[in-house]
Amino acid sequence: MPDKPGCYLMRDARGVIIYIGKAKNLRHRVLGYFRPGARHAPKVRSMVNTVADLEFMTVRNEAEALLTEASLIKKYKPHFNILMRDDKRYLALRADPSLEFPMFSTCRIVRDDGAVYFGPFPSAPVVRAAKDFVEKHYGIRGCRCIAPDAESKRHCMADKIRYCTAPCLGMISPEEYRSRFDEACAFLNGYRPQVISELVREMEAAAEACDFEKAARLRDTISALREMTKRHFVRKEPELQKEGAQKGLEELAAALNLKAPPRVIECVDISNLFGTHSVASMVVAMDGLPDRRYYRHFRIETVQGADDPKSMAEIVRRRYGPHSSLVAKSPKADLFICDGGITQLRAARAAFREIGVTDIPAVGLAEKMEIIVTDDERGDIVLPRDSQGLFVATRLRDEAHRFAITHHRSLRERTIRESVLDEIPGIGPAKKTALLRKFRSTRGIGRASAAEIASAAGISDVLARRVKASCMAVG
């Protein structure tokens, strides 16, 4: 993660966002959660133990990080963000240009209603100070009612003390008032820096005249206006942004000497436990973003024991071989990534040559040092730690690893559960098949009554109760 301000999003194993945070320095902040030996409060410890995936986005400064965090929390309502989900909203300025004489008001909800909004901003005093300044400086009315009547005019003092141009009294033409309003909007958008320069000179003159009270007021006003007129941009989407992904693809193309940025990237990971239940996962990124439509699981069929290179070669043949049904179902890869080092890569490239596929570049991705591995004169390629290209590749590799591990765990648990039927005397292959066909799983058998089990398998009530007890014991 980069040493830059931004927001980080933590997801659980289901991909659900469980926490959104901000940081002035992303790397230092996030490292604090996962540093070995770190002592956390119970809530934070529970959150850290639940995290399965992590995303981040960088912004230009700490204020933007604060605003982005608030926007994302409002949208996704993560479980561990107990504050700001419903109650707190930052203040913004609103103006409706459709009115004959527009005015500024404060609000906490930015809607798509045709109005002009400035903000939201983390500091409410800054917003109110800016509103007060533009009303006085540009003569913008501050009436609470949209169309002031005689009663409202009778109590209004703004025009009497020269704060308001009094358009409702006909003291200014609609055209001149609209021109002032447009100038006020331009100032709030940061396009009139000379106005603040004039205030600075006025403050300096007050200080030279020993009018320190006025100078202090102007100093505070200048500070608020500088904060208000900064161009803050809130990034609203937590996923890897398209522009960042495109930059990452361009970086990968340059690093690997590809003719064009790889639009389709496939990544394959092999998973096994002491040589048993060998499986593979293939995940796909379209334009740099994971696309679950093309994810695939494979059971390794031709390899005995834990042999990742041979397993990788099998997957290449099954994916792109002449008799593969996946050739028509999934788009052809512009880049093939092996999760592993040089041996997995060489096995994959040999399989590509064997089946006559020569136009798919392949590389490996070594997990320990995050190095892109090649088997030609380029050698190993080391991208910067904050490289978007490295982020695209490692995110896809991690997704392949998660996808394989999840499938592997499911197979292992299913085998453990179903094997209990083999250990019950009197339950042979035929009765086992009949029970699983009827109840779908050992969990379903455990939930059934002894009479239902006996009827499905054609066994005695005593044996049925023993089957039920054994299946309940393994869940």
N, C-alpha and C positions, 0 to 999 in steps of 0.2 A: 504494500500500500504506500502511496506517496506521502511525503512530508508537506501536505497541503491542506487547506481548510476544505471541509465538505461534510457530507452525511453518509452514514453507514446503515445498512439494513440487514438485520439478522433473520434468517428463515429456519423453520424446523424441517424435519425429514419429509413432510408433506409438501414443502415449498411455500408454506404460509408465513407471511411476515409476522414475527412475534415482537420485534423491537426496532425502533428507529432512533438513532442518536446523531448528534452533531459533534464536530470537533474542529478546533483551530489547527490541529496537526493530526491527521487521520491515523498515521502509523503509530504515534505515541499513545493515542487514546485507545485504539482497538487492542494494541499489545497488552494494555493493562488488564483486559478481560482474561487473556489466555496465558499470561506469564506463569510458569510453574511456581507453585507455592503461594500464589496470590490469595489473599484472604478477602472474601466477599461476604456481604450480607446475605441472609438466606434467600431473598428474592433474586438477587443478582446471581447467586450460585445456581439456583434452579434454572435461570435463563441461560447461563453459559452451558449448562449440561444439556440443554434442549437444542442449542444451535447446531444446525447441520450444514448451513450454507451462509455465505456472507457476500454482500455486494456493497459497492461504494460509488459515490459520485463526487467529483470535485467542483468547487465554486470559487469565486474570486476572493472572497473575504469572509470574515466571521459573521458579519451581519447577514449576508446571503445564506450562510449555513443555517443560521437561526430561523430565517423565514422559510427556507426549504424544508427544514425539519417540521415546523408547525404545519405546513401545507400537506406534507405526506402523512403525518399523524392523523390529521382531520380526515384524510381520504381513506386510509387503510385501517385505522383504529387497532393498532397492535395490542396484543394481550398485556405485555409488560410495560406499555406506556400508560400508566394510570393517570397522568396529568395531560391536559390539553386535548383529550379525545373529544370532549363534549362542551366543556365549560369555557375555557379561555380562548379568545380570538384576538389577534392584534388589530390595531386601529388603522383605518385608511381614510383618505379624503375622497368624497364623491361629488360629482357635479353633473347635472342633466342638461346637455346642450340644447335639448328640444324645447326648453322653456324660453319664453320671450326674454326674460332677464335671469340667466342662470346664476346660481349661487353655490357655495361650497358647504358641505356638511360632513360630519364624521360618521363612520359606520364601521361595523366589525364583520360584515359579510359582503364579499365581493361577488356580485351576480352578473350574469350575462343579460343585462336589461337595456343595453344601448347607452348607459351612462358612462362618463369618464371617471376612472379610478386612479388614485395615486397611492401606492402602497400595496399591501399593508406594511407597517413599520413596527419594529420591536418596542419603540419608546412612544408611549401615548403623549407625554409632554412635547416631544418633537413635532408630532402631528398637529397638536393644538396650537403650538407656537407658529407653525407655518401657516395655518389657517388664519390666525389673527393677523399675521404680517401681510398676506396677500389681500385680505379684505381692506386693510387700512392703506396699503401702498397703491393698490389699483382701484380703490373705491368700489369694491364688489359688495353688494348688499348682503347682509347677514340675517335677514328676516327669517323667522321660523315658518311663516305661512308662505305658500307659493304665490298667492295673489293678495297682497295686503289691502285691507279695507279701511274705511275711515277710522274705525276704532284702533286698528293697528298703527295707523299713521299718527294718531293722537299721542300714543305712548312711545313712539320711536324717537330716539335722541341721536341716532347715528349721523343723520345729515346735519343736525344742528351743531355738532362738534367736528364736522368736516371729515368724518370717517367714511361716509357713504355718498355716492353720487346721486342718490335718491331718484332712481329711474321711475319708481312708482308715482312720484310727484311731477314727473315730466321735466326734471332738472337736467336730464341728459337724453340725447336721442338713442333709440335702440341700436343704431349702427355704431355710435361711439362706445356705448356700453359693451356691445359684442366685441369690439376691438380690444377694450381693456380686459375682458374676460379671456380672450385668446392669448393675450400677453401673459396673464397670470398663469394659464396652463403651460405656456412655453417655459416660464420661469420654473414651475414645479417639475417639469420634465428635464431640467438641467440645461436649457438652451439659452439662458440669459445670465451668465456668470458675472457680467458687469454690474448687476444689481447688488450682488454680495460685495463686490469690490468697492462700490460706493458706501456701503455700510461700514466696511473696514476703515475707510478714510474718515468717516464720521466718528467712529469709535476712537481713532487715534487723535482726532481733533478734540474730542471730549476729554481724553486723558491729558492732553497738553494743557487744557484749560482747567485742570484739576477737578473736573466734574466726574469724579470716579463712579458715582452711582449710575449716571447715564452710560458711562463707558462699560460698566459691568453688565447692564441690561443689554446693551448692543452686543457685547461679547457672547452672552448666552443666546441671543437671537441668531447671531451669525453661526454659532456652533450648530444650533438646531436646523437652520436652513441648509447648511452644508450637508448634514446628514440626510435631510429630506430630499434634496435635489440630486443625490447620488443615483446613478442608474442601477437599481437593483433588479436582478433577473432571477426569478424563482424557477428551478427545474422541478417539474411536476411528476415525472415518471421515474419509478425506482429501478426498472430494468435497465440493462446496459443500453445506453442511448444509441440510436441509429448512427448518429454522427461519429460517436466514439468507436462503434463497431466498424464503420467504414474506414476510419483512420487505422484501426488495428489490422484490417485486411490489407490495406496499402502497405503498412509496415511489414507484414508477413511476406507480401509479394516481393518487396525490395530485399528483404533479408534472404529469401530463398531463391532469388533470381527467377521468379515466375513471370510469365508474359503479361498476366493481368491479375488483379486481386481475386482470390479464390471465392467464388460465390457459394459453392457447396463444399463443406468440409465434413469429412467422416472421421470419427475417432473410435477405436476399438480397444476394449479392456478385457483381459482374461482374469477370471477369479476361480480359485479352487481352495479346498481345505485339505491339506496333507494328501493331495493327489486325488481326492474324491469330489464328486459333484462339480466337475469342471464345466464352467459356463463362460460365455462371452457376451458382452453388450456392445452394440453399435449405436452411437448417438450422432446426430446430424445437426449442423448449424447452417442456416440459410442466411446469407448476407451478414454473417458474423453473429447471429442470434440463434439460440437453440430452437429447433423445430421438432416437437415431440411426435408429429405425424409419421416421421420416418425412423423412429427408434425401433430397434430390433433386439430380441434375445436369441441366443443360440446355445443348445446343448452340445458340448464337444463330443463327437461320435467316433473319430478315427484315432484318437490319441489316448493312450493309457498312462495314468499317473500325471504328475505335475510337470508338463513340458510346455511352457508358454510359447516358445518360438514355433513349434509344430502346430500348436493350437491356433496361433495367429495365422499361419499359412492355410490352415483348414478354413478359417473364416473368410479369407480372401478368395479362395476357390469357390466357396458356397455363395459368396456375394456376387462375384463377377464371372463365375464359370459359365461355359456355354449352355448348361442345362439349368441355370439358376432362374427361379421365378422372380427374384428380387430385382433383376436388371430392368424389368418393365415397371415395377412398382415404385422404385425409388430413383431419384435423379442421380446421374453419374457424378462422382466426386471430382472436384477440381484440386483437392488436396486430401491425402489420406494420412492420418496420424495414428501411430502405434503408441499405446501406453507402455513405455519401456525403453530399453536401451538398444545398443547396436545389434544384439542377437535377434530380438523380435523384428527389428527393421529389416535385417538381411533376409529373414525367413519370409516376410511379407513381400519384399521385392522379388525374391526368387519365385514365389507363387504367382505374382503378376506376370513375370516372364513366361512361366510355364503355361499359363492360359492365354498368352498372346496379348495381354493388355500393357501397352507401353506408354500411354499418354496420361497416366495418373501419377503425379509426383507424390512420393511417400517420405515421411520423416518420422523419427521417434521423439518422444518427449520424456526425458529422464526426470522422475518426480523429485528426487532428493535435492538437486541443484537447479531445477527448472531450466534445463539445457535442451535446446533443440538439436537432435542427433541426426547426422547424415552419414552415408557410407561412401562418400566420394571425396574429391580433393578439398571441398569446403570445410570438412571437419565439423566439430561442434560449433553451434552458433549460440552466443550468449546475448540475449536482449536485455535492455535496462529493466530494472525491477518495476518501474512505473510505466513500462511500455504498454500501449493499448494492444499491440500485436501479441505480446506475451499473455496479456489478460484474456484475449479471445481464446488462445490455445489452451491455457491452463483451466479456464472455466469449462471448456468442452471436455477436457481430460477428466476433471473432477466430476462432471456430470456422468461420464461414461463409467467411472469408478463407482459412483453412487448407484447407478442403474444396475450394474453387474452384482454389486454386493447385496442389494435388495432382492434380486431374483435368486441369487445363491442362497440367501438365508431362507427364503420361502421354500425352495426345493429341499433344503436340509431339514426344516421343521416338518414338512409334509412326509418325508421319508421316515423321520423319527416317529411320527404319530401312526403312520400306517404299519410300521414294522411291529407294533404291539399285537396286531392280529396274528402275526406269524408265530408268536410266542405262546399262544393259547392252545393247549391240547384240545383236539376235536375240531379245530377250525382249519380246514384245508384251503387250497387255492379257489375251489368253486364257491365255498361258503363265504370266503373273504370277498370275492368278486361280487357276489349277490348282496352282501351287506353294503359295500361301497357304492354299488349301483343304486341301491335303495336310499341310503342316507347321505351319500356324497362324500363323507369324510368321517374320521373317527370321532370328531367333535359332534357330528350329527348322530352318530351311533350312541354316544354317551348321553345325549339329550332324549333319545327315544326310550320308550318303556320296554321292560323285559319281554312283555307279550309281543310287541311289535318286532323286536329283534328275533325272537323265536320263530315268528311267522315268516319273516323275510328270508331267513337262512335255513329254515326247516330243522331247528335244533330244539333240545329240551329246555324247559324253563330254568333249570339249574345252570346249564351252560350259557343261556342267554343272560342271566344275572352276572355270571363271571365275565362275559364279554363287556357288558355295560360298565361294570366296576373298573375293568382295565382301561377302557376308553376314557372314562371320567378322570382317571388318575393322570393321564397325559394331557388333559385339557382339550 
